[in-house]
Amino acid sequence: MTTESPVLLDSDLSVPVFIRGKVRDTYQLGDRLLIIATDRVSVFDVVLPNGIPDKGKVLNQISAFWFEKTGHIIPNHLIEVIYDTAALDAYLPPDVRFSYPDYLSGRSMVVRKAERIDIEWVVRGYITGSAWEEYAKSGTIQGMPAPAGLLESQELPEPMFTPTTKAESGHDMPMSMDEVEAILGQARTSEMKEKSLAVYTLASEYAREKGLIIADTKMEFGLVDGQLILIDELLTPDSSRFWGIDTYRIGQSQPSYDKQPVRDWTARTGWNKQPPAPELTPEVIEATTRRYREACEKLTGQAPV
């Protein structure tokens, strides 16, 4: 188990900030971007005061793994994963040099700038989470008809697309496919469905070989010169639900390789889900770090570096 302190990135680097999210900080590098996956963790849209050691490295390196593995299906924004900070000099003007901190190693990547499509594209292969809650009440999934008689965590007859808005703060809101088509047009919407299904299918088959089920995942897309590409993160424990095949049981919720210990612990404290969030205990931090690292090792074959 790692003994490093979590990297929260409270201070700016010596390059302009592009955008700061709950987990990732993005900086300008001319016509490219530097994305840093921090160890910050959020639940219920609130960032907690503690970080999860190695979490950022796991997210960064799993995303890079999938970007490479699915590049033949659809291009993506990845240019280079940064393991040696000296490599960043190549992305700066010749007369500009900065001393980059060592913590960037393994948790940062240089990417192409893209025009982001402000829709989170959720692909569900199994019925769980909010989809199960709605289905149990009304027999629908995001307002769409669903097969009768499904049990919690059961595999769907075919994957479902349940897109949402991409909110800078607060909750993402569900969207219908008609609403997506009204914004993007039928051709672009069909392209996103086709590409995301192909990515999910490939990833699901690969993960099964490694003893994991990908219950659902969300993808983000952008445009570069009119071409559709994948951006942000891809098939990580923060954007997907990974279940172990050996612990999978239909008809109940499943343990997952993500921040589940954080969610469970904060729920038990009686916290009202409003800032400020409570301090995590060392036991919760260790358990969560272990889950992230296990996901990385199972999928990529190596621990985060």
Secondary structure in CASP SS format (residue, H / E / C, confidence):
PFRMAT SS
TARGET T0000
AUTHOR 0000-0000-0000
METHOD secondary structure of the structure
MODEL  1
M C 1.00
T C 1.00
T C 1.00
E C 1.00
S C 1.00
P C 1.00
V C 1.00
L C 1.00
L C 1.00
D C 1.00
S C 1.00
D C 1.00
L C 1.00
S C 1.00
V C 1.00
P C 1.00
V E 1.00
F E 1.00
I E 1.00
R E 1.00
G C 1.00
K C 1.00
V C 1.00
R E 1.00
D E 1.00
T E 1.00
Y E 1.00
Q E 1.00
L E 1.00
G C 1.00
D C 1.00
R E 1.00
L E 1.00
L E 1.00
I E 1.00
I E 1.00
A E 1.00
T C 1.00
D C 1.00
R E 1.00
V E 1.00
S E 1.00
V E 1.00
F C 1.00
D C 1.00
V E 1.00
V E 1.00
L E 1.00
P E 1.00
N E 1.00
G E 1.00
I C 1.00
P C 1.00
D C 1.00
K H 1.00
G H 1.00
K H 1.00
V H 1.00
L H 1.00
N H 1.00
Q H 1.00
I H 1.00
S H 1.00
A H 1.00
F H 1.00
W H 1.00
F H 1.00
E H 1.00
K H 1.00
T C 1.00
G C 1.00
H C 1.00
I C 1.00
I C 1.00
P C 1.00
N E 1.00
H C 1.00
L E 1.00
I E 1.00
E E 1.00
V E 1.00
I E 1.00
Y C 1.00
D C 1.00
T H 1.00
A H 1.00
A H 1.00
L H 1.00
D H 1.00
A H 1.00
Y H 1.00
L C 1.00
P C 1.00
P C 1.00
D C 1.00
V C 1.00
R C 1.00
F C 1.00
S C 1.00
Y C 1.00
P C 1.00
D H 1.00
Y H 1.00
L H 1.00
S C 1.00
G C 1.00
R C 1.00
S E 1.00
M E 1.00
V E 1.00
V E 1.00
R E 1.00
K C 1.00
A C 1.00
E E 1.00
R E 1.00
I E 1.00
D E 1.00
I E 1.00
E E 1.00
W E 1.00
V E 1.00
V E 1.00
R E 1.00
G E 1.00
Y E 1.00
I C 1.00
T C 1.00
G H 1.00
S H 1.00
A H 1.00
W H 1.00
E H 1.00
E H 1.00
Y H 1.00
A H 1.00
K H 1.00
S H 1.00
G C 1.00
T E 1.00
I E 1.00
Q C 1.00
G C 1.00
M E 1.00
P E 1.00
A C 1.00
P C 1.00
A C 1.00
G C 1.00
L C 1.00
L C 1.00
E C 1.00
S C 1.00
Q C 1.00
E E 1.00
L E 1.00
P E 1.00
E E 1.00
P E 1.00
M E 1.00
F E 1.00
T C 1.00
P C 1.00
T E 1.00
T E 1.00
K C 1.00
A C 1.00
E C 1.00
S C 1.00
G C 1.00
H C 1.00
D C 1.00
M C 1.00
P E 1.00
M C 1.00
S C 1.00
M H 1.00
D H 1.00
E H 1.00
V H 1.00
E H 1.00
A H 1.00
I H 1.00
L H 1.00
G C 1.00
Q H 1.00
A H 1.00
R H 1.00
T H 1.00
S H 1.00
E H 1.00
M H 1.00
K H 1.00
E H 1.00
K H 1.00
S H 1.00
L H 1.00
A H 1.00
V H 1.00
Y H 1.00
T H 1.00
L H 1.00
A H 1.00
S H 1.00
E H 1.00
Y H 1.00
A H 1.00
R H 1.00
E H 1.00
K C 1.00
G C 1.00
L E 1.00
I E 1.00
I E 1.00
A E 1.00
D E 1.00
T E 1.00
K E 1.00
M E 1.00
E E 1.00
F E 1.00
G E 1.00
L E 1.00
V E 1.00
D C 1.00
G C 1.00
Q E 1.00
L E 1.00
I E 1.00
L E 1.00
I E 1.00
D C 1.00
E C 1.00
L C 1.00
L C 1.00
T C 1.00
P C 1.00
D C 1.00
S C 1.00
S E 1.00
R E 1.00
F E 1.00
W E 1.00
G E 1.00
I H 1.00
D H 1.00
T H 1.00
Y C 1.00
R C 1.00
I C 1.00
G C 1.00
Q C 1.00
S C 1.00
Q C 1.00
P C 1.00
S E 1.00
Y C 1.00
D C 1.00
K C 1.00
Q H 1.00
P H 1.00
V H 1.00
R H 1.00
D H 1.00
W H 1.00
T H 1.00
A H 1.00
R H 1.00
T H 1.00
G C 1.00
W C 1.00
N C 1.00
K C 1.00
Q C 1.00
P C 1.00
P C 1.00
A C 1.00
P C 1.00
E C 1.00
L C 1.00
T C 1.00
P H 1.00
E H 1.00
V H 1.00
I H 1.00
E H 1.00
A H 1.00
T H 1.00
T H 1.00
R H 1.00
R H 1.00
Y H 1.00
R H 1.00
E H 1.00
A H 1.00
C H 1.00
E H 1.00
K H 1.00
L H 1.00
T H 1.00
G C 1.00
Q C 1.00
A C 1.00
P C 1.00
V C 1.00
END
